[in-house]
Amino acid sequence: MDKKNALRAGALASGTTLMMLLMSSPALAVARDDGDDPGPGLSAVQTVGLYVLLPLALFAVIAGLVMALDKSHTKKDDTTSNITTKGDAQVKA
C-alpha cells in the first residue's frame, strides 16, 4: 500500500513539473522593452565572486563575530561531580 502511494505522489509531482515547464512562457530576453537600458554583463569570475564567495565571506564574518563576542562560554561543570546524592550526603556528614 505504501509503495502505491509513493508511486502516485511521484507521478503527480513529475506531471505537475512537466506541465509547468511546458506551459511557461519563454524569458523574452531578446525583445527589448521601451526604456530598457541593461548594463554590461558580468564575467564568470565576477558572477562566482558576487553570488558565491561574497555570501560565504559575509557568513564567515558574522559567525566569527558571534563566536568572538559570545559571553556564555563561562566555565561550567557539566560532569557528574556537581551532583549530590543521598549516599554522598551521609558519607560527608
N, C-alpha and C positions, 0 to 999 in steps of 0.2 A: 504494500500500500504506500509506503514512504517513497519507494522508487518512482511510482506513478506520479505522485505529487511533485517530486523534483523534476521529472521529465516535463510535466505540464508547466511548471514555473519557468524552466529553461526555454521551452518553446515560446511561451508568452513574452519573455524578456527579449529573446532574439528576434521574434516577429515585430515587436514594438520598435526595437532599434533599427531593424531593416526598413520599416515603414517611415520612421523619422528621417532616415538617410535619403530615401527615395523622394519624399515629399518636400524636403528642404530645398530652398532656392539657392542658387549659387551666390557667391560673395559679391558679385557685381563690382569687382575692383577695377575692371577695365574701363567701365563707363564713369566718367568724371561728373560730379555734381557741380552746380553753379556755386562759385565761391570756394571750391575745394582747392586748398593750397598745401599739399603734403610737403614735409621737409625731406631732407636727404635720408636715405635708408641707413640702417646700421649694418656693420660688418658682422661676421660670425663671432669674432672675438669680442666685439662690443656687446653683442646680444648675450653671450655667455656671461660676460662680466656684469652686465646690468641685471639679468634675471636669475643668475645662479650665485656668482661669487659675492655680489653686494648683499643679498639677503643672508647668506651664510656668515659673512663678516659681521653684519648687524646682529644676528643671533648670538654669535660668539661674544661680542662686546656686552650685550645685555646680560647674558649668562655669567660672564666674568664679573660684571658689576654686582649682580645679585649675590654671587658667592663671596665676593670680597667684602661686601657690606652687610653680610648676614651676621646678626648678633646672637642667634640662637644656638651657636656651637659651643656653649659653655660646657665645662667638664661635668659629665653626668656619670653616675654609677649604674650602668644598665645590667650589671651582673646580679646574681642571687645573693651576694654578700650583704646587701642592704635590707634583706627580708628577715624579720624576726619571727620565729615560730614559738610554740609553747615549750618545746624541748630546750630551745636556746634560752628562753627566759628563766627556766628552772636551773639550768647549768650556771648562768651568770649570777643568780641570787645566792 
